[in-house]
Amino acid sequence: MSRQSRRAAARQPSAIPPIGNPQAAAPTTIPGYSGGYGTNGHQGALNSRARGYVYFPQLDTRREITTYTRTELLRKARFLYANHGIAKRVVNGLARMVAGTGLAPQAATKDIPWNALAEKEFARRAESPFVFDVGGRYDFYKSQQALMRFRFRDGDCSAILTESASGLGRLAFYEGHQIGSAQFLPPGFAPNEWHDGVRTDANGAATHYRYLDYSQTFPLGYPTSFTDVAAQNVIFFADYERAGQSRSLTIFAHAINNLLDTAEITAYIKQGVKLSNQYGYWIERAATNAGTPSFTGAGNTQQIAVSDSENLTVERVYGGGQIPDLKPGEQLKFNTAAHPHPNQLTLLEFLIRDIAWGVGVSPELLWNITALGGANTRFVLADAQGWIEEQQADLVRLYCQRVWVYFIAKSMKAGRLPPCQDPEWWQCNWITPPRLTVDFGRDGKLQLEQLKMGVITYSRLLGWQGQDFETHTNQWLNELKFVKAGMDSRGLTWADLQSWRNVNAMPSALADAATTEASSPGEDGLPNDPAQANEALSALLKKSGGAEKFLAHLRAQPEAA
């Protein structure tokens, strides 16, 4: 076709297919693909000049995150954690809510004596950071909060299962930046088997993790070597949102830009406040000829000569709160700029709400809870408690339970712990920190009523308070035994304590025990306490047929016979 023919064809009007009708256009087909192209009525699949272009080029979850993407997100997340208060509150605050002082194990096998021995052996290994951690930084309970901080800030972290010279369990902790594919591969490892520091099999399960060595780095900070560790020896702590993920991202992945914007907006607002306060007022002069000021009246002009020489005194120089003397034609202007503007604060509030919702908790829990009422506060805390329990379940499943099994197995193998008579020796319950509450009196009263009605058990009630049921019960019994031994040595009875109930602050458990013994029937079937016996007789005689019943009771006694 000649150039003139192409121009003539271009000038011809062409038919525009109607929107939403994919059959109006004849798309180019791909061999082996029978679907064709088209929006099928979904306008969200169309591009529009009314909004920006959506760039998300990779839908394969395994290849979605590149090394550059992870490095940049991690670098910015650590910058915000180090310099921005709301970012540090998200990481440290949520980690403390989830882990607290640490989840405590409670052996739950059918071998009761072995349970106590296992808990003591685990405590000997887990409560000392120099025994538990190869680096000597964390014990078992402190490591839980540390792992939550690492995962929230970096996206993931890990602990390698090692052992001491005597064959007992130990852990070595590594942060997210210490895992990567590096720039070189060992012989026999195909490049496509490794991605983002994780080697996977055909099913996507991790088989090895690559740990980078930064001990002797090049000037640019690249790792000089690496070590591959089998997945069975690694506790990899991550939040897998999708099935194809081998690693997870920082909790700030959705909020990096918003956090940077809040930091910059806050800096600009502070700069405006400082400038407006630095220049609180100024002197404004009328526009006149150089020299003397002029005042324009009704149709005439009056010239006034003003001398520049003034007599200054010490009082005028050092006096506080004095307005400067103004010359004719001068006015004093005060800076009344409103900083910060309410709209700016509203924008900051919106950005922080978006950050918090992306994290998974209510904004008030991280930012400002003072504006909530009682009912709203309870709803926010109930929502937060659900999120916390979900995170605690992951902490138990991915970390705590594996540490328990590993340490107990090593101790039994080394002979420090006898074999368990229960084949399911790994069974263990975990006591979480106390639940969040803003009204302990109201919640505590409700829980006690539920306990009386049998809706909840002592184990669950004490678990909500972060206490061990067995430890609590044993201590209560030991205290009761101590009190009883002291009473016996002094010749006291429960009835003696009952008479002092209204005078001294007697524990309710002891008072109930004293009341039970005093009201228990004696040999004649009446309460031991005289006052209670008289009340029982009076109540009996007032009832219909009470006298006959009382006489029958007396005839039944051995003395009457």
C-alpha positions as CSV (number, residue, x, y, z in Angstrom):
1,M,0.0,0.0,0.0
2,S,1.4,3.4,-1.0
3,R,1.8,6.3,1.4
4,Q,-1.3,8.1,-0.1
5,S,-3.4,5.0,0.3
6,R,-2.5,4.6,3.9
7,R,-3.3,8.3,4.6
8,A,-6.7,7.9,2.9
9,A,-7.5,4.8,4.9
10,A,-6.6,6.6,8.1
11,R,-9.0,9.4,7.3
12,Q,-11.9,7.0,7.0
13,P,-14.2,6.8,10.1
14,S,-13.8,3.5,12.0
15,A,-16.5,1.8,14.1
16,I,-15.9,2.0,17.8
17,P,-17.1,-1.1,19.7
18,P,-19.5,-0.4,22.5
19,I,-18.2,-0.6,26.0
20,G,-18.8,-3.8,27.8
21,N,-19.3,-5.9,24.6
22,P,-16.2,-8.1,24.2
23,Q,-17.6,-9.7,21.0
24,A,-17.6,-6.4,19.2
25,A,-13.8,-6.6,18.8
26,A,-11.9,-9.5,17.4
27,P,-8.9,-10.0,19.7
28,T,-5.8,-11.8,18.7
29,T,-5.9,-15.3,20.1
30,I,-3.1,-17.2,21.8
31,P,-2.5,-20.8,20.6
32,G,-4.0,-23.1,23.1
33,Y,-6.1,-20.4,24.8
34,S,-9.8,-20.4,24.1
35,G,-11.0,-17.7,26.4
36,G,-10.2,-14.6,24.3
37,Y,-9.9,-11.0,25.7
38,G,-12.6,-8.8,27.1
39,T,-13.9,-7.2,30.3
40,N,-17.1,-9.3,30.6
41,G,-18.8,-6.3,32.1
42,H,-16.1,-5.7,34.8
43,Q,-15.0,-2.1,34.4
44,G,-12.4,-2.7,37.1
45,A,-10.4,-4.5,34.5
46,L,-10.2,-1.5,32.2
47,N,-7.6,1.3,32.3
48,S,-8.8,4.8,32.5
49,R,-7.2,8.2,32.3
50,A,-9.3,9.2,35.3
51,R,-7.0,7.2,37.6
52,G,-3.4,6.0,37.7
53,Y,-2.2,2.9,36.0
54,V,-2.1,-0.2,38.3
55,Y,1.3,-1.8,38.1
56,F,1.4,-5.3,39.6
57,P,3.4,-7.4,37.1
58,Q,3.8,-10.7,38.9
59,L,1.0,-13.0,40.0
60,D,3.2,-16.0,40.8
61,T,3.4,-15.8,44.6
62,R,6.8,-17.5,44.6
63,R,8.3,-14.8,42.3
64,E,6.3,-11.8,43.5
65,I,8.9,-10.5,45.9
66,T,12.3,-9.9,44.4
67,T,15.5,-9.4,46.4
68,Y,15.4,-5.7,45.6
69,T,11.8,-5.3,46.8
70,R,12.5,-7.1,50.1
71,T,15.7,-5.2,50.7
72,E,14.1,-1.8,50.1
73,L,11.0,-2.6,52.2
74,L,13.3,-3.8,55.0
75,R,15.6,-0.8,54.8
76,K,12.7,1.7,55.0
77,A,10.9,-0.3,57.8
78,R,14.0,-0.2,59.9
79,F,14.4,3.6,59.2
80,L,10.9,4.2,60.4
81,Y,11.3,2.0,63.4
82,A,14.4,3.9,64.5
83,N,13.0,7.4,63.8
84,H,9.2,7.4,63.9
85,G,7.2,6.9,67.1
86,I,4.0,5.4,65.6
87,A,6.2,2.7,63.8
88,K,7.9,1.8,67.0
89,R,4.6,1.7,68.9
90,V,3.2,-0.7,66.3
91,V,6.2,-3.1,66.6
92,N,6.9,-2.9,70.3
93,G,3.4,-2.4,71.5
94,L,1.9,-5.3,69.6
95,A,4.8,-7.6,70.5
96,R,4.2,-6.8,74.2
97,M,0.5,-7.4,73.9
98,V,1.0,-10.8,72.3
99,A,4.0,-12.2,74.2
100,G,4.0,-10.2,77.4
101,T,6.4,-11.7,79.9
102,G,6.3,-15.0,77.9
103,L,3.9,-17.9,77.4
104,A,4.6,-20.6,80.1
105,P,4.5,-24.4,79.4
106,Q,2.4,-26.8,81.4
107,A,3.1,-30.5,80.7
108,A,-0.2,-32.3,80.0
109,T,0.6,-36.0,79.8
110,K,-1.1,-38.7,81.8
111,D,2.1,-39.3,83.7
112,I,1.5,-36.8,86.5
113,P,4.9,-37.2,88.3
114,W,6.8,-37.0,85.0
115,N,5.0,-33.7,84.2
116,A,6.5,-32.0,87.2
117,L,10.0,-33.3,86.4
118,A,9.7,-32.2,82.8
119,E,8.7,-28.7,83.8
120,K,11.6,-28.4,86.2
121,E,14.1,-29.7,83.6
122,F,12.8,-27.3,81.0
123,A,13.0,-24.4,83.4
124,R,16.6,-25.2,84.1
125,R,17.4,-24.9,80.4
126,A,15.1,-22.1,79.4
127,E,15.3,-19.5,82.2
128,S,19.0,-18.6,81.6
129,P,20.0,-16.7,78.5
130,F,23.5,-18.1,78.7
131,V,22.2,-21.6,78.6
132,F,19.3,-21.2,76.3
133,D,20.7,-18.8,73.6
134,V,24.0,-19.4,71.8
135,G,24.5,-15.6,71.7
136,G,23.6,-15.3,75.4
137,R,21.0,-12.5,74.8
138,Y,17.6,-14.1,75.3
139,D,16.0,-16.7,77.6
140,F,13.0,-18.6,76.4
141,Y,10.4,-16.1,77.8
142,K,12.3,-13.0,76.6
143,S,12.9,-14.5,73.2
144,Q,9.1,-14.7,72.4
145,Q,8.7,-11.0,72.5
146,A,12.0,-10.5,70.6
147,L,10.7,-12.9,67.8
148,M,7.5,-11.0,67.5
149,R,9.4,-7.7,67.2
150,F,11.7,-9.3,64.5
151,R,8.7,-10.6,62.5
152,F,6.7,-7.4,62.7
153,R,9.6,-5.2,61.7
154,D,11.5,-7.4,59.2
155,G,8.8,-9.8,58.1
156,D,10.3,-13.0,59.4
157,C,13.1,-14.4,61.5
158,S,14.4,-17.8,62.5
159,A,16.1,-19.8,65.2
160,I,18.4,-22.7,64.5
161,L,18.2,-25.8,66.7
162,T,21.6,-26.6,68.1
163,E,23.0,-28.4,71.1
164,S,25.5,-27.9,73.9
165,A,28.7,-30.0,74.4
166,S,26.7,-32.3,76.7
167,G,24.0,-32.9,74.1
168,L,21.3,-30.6,75.5
169,G,19.2,-28.2,73.4
170,R,20.2,-24.6,72.6
171,L,19.0,-22.0,70.0
172,A,20.8,-19.6,67.7
173,F,18.7,-16.6,66.6
174,Y,18.9,-14.8,63.2
175,E,17.1,-11.8,61.8
176,G,15.4,-11.4,58.4
177,H,18.3,-9.7,56.6
178,Q,20.6,-12.6,57.4
179,I,18.6,-14.9,55.0
180,G,19.1,-14.6,51.3
181,S,20.0,-16.3,48.1
182,A,23.4,-14.4,47.8
183,Q,25.1,-13.8,44.4
184,F,26.6,-17.2,44.0
185,L,25.4,-20.8,44.2
186,P,27.2,-24.0,45.3
187,P,27.9,-26.7,42.8
188,G,24.9,-29.0,42.1
189,F,22.2,-26.4,43.1
190,A,20.1,-25.3,40.3
191,P,19.3,-21.5,40.4
192,N,15.5,-22.1,40.1
193,E,15.4,-24.2,43.2
194,W,16.4,-21.2,45.4
195,H,14.4,-18.0,45.8
196,D,14.8,-15.4,48.5
197,G,17.1,-17.5,50.6
198,V,14.8,-20.6,50.6
199,R,15.2,-23.8,48.7
200,T,11.9,-25.6,48.1
201,D,10.9,-29.0,46.7
202,A,8.3,-29.7,44.0
203,N,5.5,-29.2,46.4
204,G,6.7,-25.8,47.6
205,A,7.9,-27.0,51.0
206,A,11.1,-25.5,52.3
207,T,14.0,-28.0,52.4
208,H,16.9,-25.6,53.2
209,Y,17.5,-22.0,54.4
210,R,20.5,-20.0,53.4
211,Y,22.2,-17.8,56.1
212,L,24.5,-15.1,54.9
213,D,27.8,-14.2,56.7
214,Y,28.3,-10.5,57.2
215,S,31.3,-10.9,59.6
216,Q,33.8,-9.9,56.9
217,T,32.0,-7.7,54.4
218,F,33.2,-5.9,51.3
219,P,33.1,-2.1,51.4
220,L,29.5,-2.1,50.0
221,G,28.4,-4.5,52.8
222,Y,27.7,-7.6,50.7
223,P,28.0,-11.0,52.4
224,T,31.2,-12.9,51.8
225,S,29.9,-16.4,52.4
226,F,26.8,-18.3,53.4
227,T,25.7,-21.5,55.2
228,D,22.8,-23.7,54.1
229,V,20.8,-25.3,56.9
230,A,18.3,-28.1,56.5
231,A,14.7,-27.0,57.3
232,Q,14.2,-29.7,59.9
233,N,16.8,-27.9,62.0
234,V,15.2,-24.4,61.6
235,I,12.4,-22.8,63.4
236,F,11.2,-20.3,60.7
237,F,8.9,-17.7,62.2
238,A,6.8,-16.0,59.5
239,D,3.2,-15.1,58.7
240,Y,2.2,-17.0,55.5
241,E,-0.8,-15.1,54.0
242,R,-0.9,-17.3,50.9
243,A,-0.1,-20.9,50.1
244,G,2.8,-20.1,47.7
245,Q,4.8,-17.9,50.0
246,S,8.2,-19.1,51.2
247,R,8.8,-15.9,53.3
248,S,6.7,-13.0,54.6
249,L,7.0,-9.2,54.4
250,T,7.3,-6.5,57.1
251,I,4.1,-5.6,58.8
252,F,4.7,-2.1,57.3
253,A,4.6,-3.3,53.7
254,H,1.3,-1.6,53.0
255,A,2.1,1.5,55.1
256,I,5.7,2.5,54.1
257,N,4.5,5.5,52.1
258,N,1.9,6.6,54.6
259,L,4.4,6.4,57.4
260,L,6.9,8.4,55.5
261,D,4.2,11.0,54.6
262,T,3.2,11.3,58.3
263,A,6.8,11.9,59.3
264,E,7.3,14.6,56.6
265,I,3.9,16.3,57.2
266,T,4.7,16.4,60.9
267,A,8.1,17.9,60.2
268,Y,6.6,20.6,58.0
269,I,3.9,21.4,60.6
270,K,6.6,21.8,63.3
271,Q,8.6,24.0,61.0
272,G,5.6,26.2,60.4
273,V,4.9,26.5,64.1
274,K,8.4,27.4,64.9
275,L,8.6,30.1,62.2
276,S,5.2,31.6,63.2
277,N,6.4,31.8,66.8
278,Q,9.8,33.1,65.9
279,Y,8.3,36.1,64.2
280,G,5.5,37.0,66.5
281,Y,4.9,40.6,65.3
282,W,6.3,43.2,62.8
283,I,6.1,46.9,62.2
284,E,4.3,47.9,59.0
285,R,5.1,51.4,57.6
286,A,2.9,53.4,55.2
287,A,4.1,53.6,51.6
288,T,5.6,57.2,51.5
289,N,8.6,59.1,50.1
290,A,11.9,58.3,51.7
291,G,12.5,60.4,54.8
292,T,9.3,61.5,56.5
293,P,6.0,59.6,56.6
294,S,2.9,61.3,55.1
295,F,-0.8,61.1,56.1
296,T,-3.5,61.7,53.5
297,G,-6.6,63.5,54.7
298,A,-9.8,64.8,53.0
299,G,-8.3,66.5,50.0
300,N,-5.1,67.8,51.5
301,T,-1.8,66.4,52.6
302,Q,0.0,67.2,55.8
303,Q,3.8,66.7,56.1
304,I,5.2,65.9,59.5
305,A,8.9,65.9,60.2
306,V,10.0,63.2,62.7
307,S,13.4,63.1,64.3
308,D,15.2,59.8,64.4
309,S,17.1,60.6,67.6
310,E,15.6,59.0,70.7
311,N,16.7,58.9,74.3
312,L,17.1,55.3,75.4
313,T,17.1,54.2,79.0
314,V,18.1,51.0,80.7
315,E,14.5,50.4,81.7
316,R,13.4,50.6,78.1
317,V,16.1,48.2,76.9
318,Y,15.6,45.5,79.6
319,G,11.9,46.1,80.4
320,G,9.7,43.1,79.7
321,G,6.4,43.2,77.9
322,Q,6.7,46.7,76.5
323,I,5.4,47.5,73.1
324,P,7.9,49.4,70.9
325,D,7.3,53.1,70.3
326,L,5.7,53.6,66.9
327,K,6.4,56.5,64.7
328,P,3.8,58.3,62.7
329,G,2.7,56.1,59.8
330,E,3.7,52.8,61.5
331,Q,1.4,50.0,62.7
332,L,2.2,47.0,64.9
333,K,1.0,43.7,63.2
334,F,0.8,40.4,65.1
335,N,1.3,37.0,63.6
336,T,-2.0,35.2,64.1
337,A,-1.3,32.2,61.8
338,A,-3.1,29.0,63.0
339,H,-0.6,26.2,63.1
340,P,-1.3,23.4,62.8
341,H,-4.4,23.7,60.7
342,P,-7.3,21.3,61.7
343,N,-7.4,19.9,58.2
344,Q,-3.7,18.9,58.5
345,L,-4.5,17.0,61.8
346,T,-7.5,15.3,60.1
347,L,-5.2,14.1,57.3
348,L,-2.7,12.7,59.8
349,E,-5.5,10.9,61.6
350,F,-6.7,9.4,58.4
351,L,-3.2,8.2,57.5
352,I,-2.7,6.6,60.9
353,R,-6.1,4.9,60.7
354,D,-5.1,3.4,57.3
355,I,-1.8,2.2,58.8
356,A,-3.5,0.6,61.8
357,W,-6.2,-1.2,59.8
358,G,-3.6,-2.6,57.5
359,V,-1.7,-4.0,60.5
360,G,-4.9,-5.7,61.7
361,V,-5.9,-3.7,64.8
362,S,-8.1,-0.8,65.6
363,P,-6.4,2.7,65.2
364,E,-7.4,3.7,68.8
365,L,-5.3,0.8,70.2
366,L,-2.2,2.3,68.7
367,W,-2.9,6.0,68.4
368,N,-5.6,7.6,70.6
369,I,-8.1,5.8,72.7
370,T,-9.2,8.8,74.8
371,A,-12.1,9.7,72.4
372,L,-13.8,6.4,72.8
373,G,-16.7,5.7,75.2
374,G,-17.2,2.7,77.5
375,A,-19.0,0.5,75.0
376,N,-16.7,1.5,72.1
377,T,-13.6,0.8,74.2
378,R,-14.9,-2.7,75.0
379,F,-15.6,-3.4,71.3
380,V,-12.0,-2.2,70.4
381,L,-10.5,-4.4,73.1
382,A,-12.6,-7.4,72.1
383,D,-11.4,-7.0,68.5
384,A,-7.8,-6.6,69.7
385,Q,-8.1,-9.6,71.9
386,G,-9.2,-11.7,68.9
387,W,-6.1,-10.6,67.0
388,I,-3.8,-11.2,69.9
389,E,-5.1,-14.7,70.4
390,E,-4.6,-15.5,66.7
391,Q,-1.0,-14.3,67.0
392,Q,-0.5,-16.3,70.2
393,A,-1.7,-19.4,68.5
394,D,0.9,-18.9,65.8
395,L,3.6,-18.3,68.4
396,V,2.7,-21.6,70.1
397,R,2.4,-23.6,66.9
398,L,5.5,-22.3,65.2
399,Y,7.9,-21.6,68.1
400,C,6.9,-22.5,71.6
401,Q,5.8,-26.1,71.0
402,R,8.8,-26.9,68.9
403,V,11.2,-25.6,71.5
404,W,9.4,-27.7,74.2
405,V,9.6,-30.9,72.2
406,Y,13.2,-30.3,71.2
407,F,14.5,-29.5,74.7
408,I,12.5,-32.3,76.4
409,A,13.6,-34.9,73.8
410,K,17.2,-33.8,74.2
411,S,17.0,-34.0,78.0
412,M,15.5,-37.5,77.9
413,K,18.1,-38.7,75.4
414,A,20.9,-37.3,77.7
415,G,19.4,-39.1,80.7
416,R,18.6,-35.9,82.6
417,L,14.9,-36.7,82.4
418,P,13.4,-40.2,82.8
419,P,11.3,-41.5,80.0
420,C,7.6,-40.7,80.1
421,Q,5.1,-43.4,80.7
422,D,2.6,-41.7,78.4
423,P,3.4,-42.4,74.7
424,E,2.2,-38.8,73.9
425,W,5.0,-37.3,75.9
426,W,5.0,-34.1,73.8
427,Q,1.5,-33.0,75.1
428,C,1.8,-29.5,76.6
429,N,-0.6,-26.6,77.4
430,W,0.5,-23.0,77.2
431,I,-0.4,-20.3,79.7
432,T,-0.8,-16.9,78.0
433,P,-0.4,-13.5,79.6
434,P,-3.5,-11.8,81.2
435,R,-6.3,-10.8,78.8
436,L,-6.8,-7.1,78.0
437,T,-9.5,-5.4,80.1
438,V,-10.5,-1.9,81.1
439,D,-13.0,-2.9,83.8
440,F,-11.5,-5.6,85.9
441,G,-14.2,-5.3,88.6
442,R,-17.0,-5.9,86.1
443,D,-15.2,-8.6,84.2
444,G,-14.0,-10.3,87.4
445,K,-17.5,-10.4,88.9
446,L,-18.9,-11.9,85.7
447,Q,-16.2,-14.6,85.6
448,L,-16.8,-15.5,89.2
449,E,-20.5,-15.9,88.5
450,Q,-19.7,-18.1,85.5
451,L,-17.4,-20.2,87.7
452,K,-20.2,-20.7,90.3
453,M,-22.6,-21.8,87.5
454,G,-20.1,-24.2,86.1
455,V,-19.8,-22.4,82.7
456,I,-16.0,-22.1,83.1
457,T,-13.4,-24.0,85.1
458,Y,-10.7,-22.9,87.5
459,S,-8.1,-23.7,84.9
460,R,-9.7,-21.4,82.3
461,L,-10.3,-18.6,84.8
462,L,-6.7,-18.7,86.1
463,G,-5.5,-19.0,82.5
464,W,-7.2,-15.8,81.6
465,Q,-5.2,-14.2,84.4
466,G,-1.9,-15.6,83.2
467,Q,-1.6,-18.1,86.1
468,D,-1.0,-21.9,86.2
469,F,-3.9,-23.8,87.7
470,E,-1.7,-26.5,89.2
471,T,0.8,-24.1,90.7
472,H,-2.1,-21.9,92.1
473,T,-3.9,-24.9,93.6
474,N,-0.8,-26.4,95.2
475,Q,0.1,-23.0,96.7
476,W,-3.5,-22.6,98.1
477,L,-3.4,-26.0,99.7
478,N,0.0,-25.3,101.2
479,E,-1.3,-22.1,102.7
480,L,-4.4,-23.9,104.1
481,K,-2.2,-26.6,105.6
482,F,0.1,-23.9,107.1
483,V,-2.9,-22.2,108.7
484,K,-4.3,-25.4,110.0
485,A,-1.0,-26.5,111.5
486,G,-0.7,-23.1,113.3
487,M,-4.2,-23.4,114.7
488,D,-3.5,-26.9,116.0
489,S,-0.4,-25.8,117.7
490,R,-2.3,-23.1,119.5
491,G,-5.4,-25.2,120.3
492,L,-7.7,-23.2,118.0
493,T,-10.6,-24.6,116.0
494,W,-12.5,-23.3,112.9
495,A,-15.3,-22.1,115.2
496,D,-12.8,-19.9,117.0
497,L,-11.9,-18.3,113.7
498,Q,-15.6,-17.9,112.8
499,S,-16.2,-15.8,115.9
500,W,-13.5,-13.4,114.7
501,R,-14.7,-13.1,111.1
502,N,-16.4,-9.8,111.6
503,V,-13.4,-8.3,113.5
504,N,-10.4,-9.4,111.6
505,A,-9.9,-9.6,107.8
506,M,-10.1,-13.4,107.5
507,P,-9.6,-14.8,104.0
508,S,-12.9,-15.9,102.5
509,A,-11.6,-19.5,102.0
510,L,-10.8,-19.9,105.7
511,A,-14.1,-18.2,106.7
512,D,-16.0,-20.6,104.5
513,A,-14.2,-23.6,106.0
514,A,-14.9,-22.3,109.5
515,T,-18.6,-21.9,108.7
516,T,-18.8,-25.3,107.2
517,E,-17.3,-27.0,110.3
518,A,-19.4,-25.0,112.7
519,S,-22.6,-25.8,110.8
520,S,-21.8,-29.5,110.3
521,P,-24.2,-31.7,112.4
522,G,-22.9,-33.2,115.6
523,E,-23.7,-36.5,117.2
524,D,-27.3,-35.4,117.9
525,G,-27.8,-34.3,114.3
526,L,-27.8,-30.6,115.2
527,P,-25.1,-28.0,114.3
528,N,-22.2,-27.8,116.7
529,D,-22.5,-24.0,117.0
530,P,-25.2,-23.2,119.8
531,A,-26.5,-20.2,118.0
532,Q,-27.0,-22.1,114.8
533,A,-28.6,-25.0,116.7
534,N,-31.2,-22.7,118.3
535,E,-32.0,-21.2,114.9
536,A,-32.4,-24.7,113.5
537,L,-34.8,-25.7,116.3
538,S,-36.8,-22.6,115.9
539,A,-37.2,-23.1,112.2
540,L,-38.2,-26.7,112.7
541,L,-40.9,-25.9,115.3
542,K,-42.4,-23.2,113.2
543,K,-43.1,-25.7,110.3
544,S,-46.3,-27.7,110.1
545,G,-45.8,-30.9,112.1
546,G,-42.4,-29.6,113.4
547,A,-43.1,-30.7,117.0
548,E,-43.9,-34.3,115.9
549,K,-40.7,-34.4,113.8
550,F,-38.6,-33.0,116.7
551,L,-40.0,-35.7,119.1
552,A,-39.3,-38.4,116.6
553,H,-35.8,-37.1,116.3
554,L,-35.3,-37.3,120.0
555,R,-36.7,-40.8,120.2
556,A,-34.2,-41.9,117.5
557,Q,-31.2,-40.8,119.6
558,P,-29.3,-43.4,121.6
559,E,-29.6,-41.5,124.8
560,A,-33.4,-41.5,124.5
561,A,-33.4,-45.3,124.2
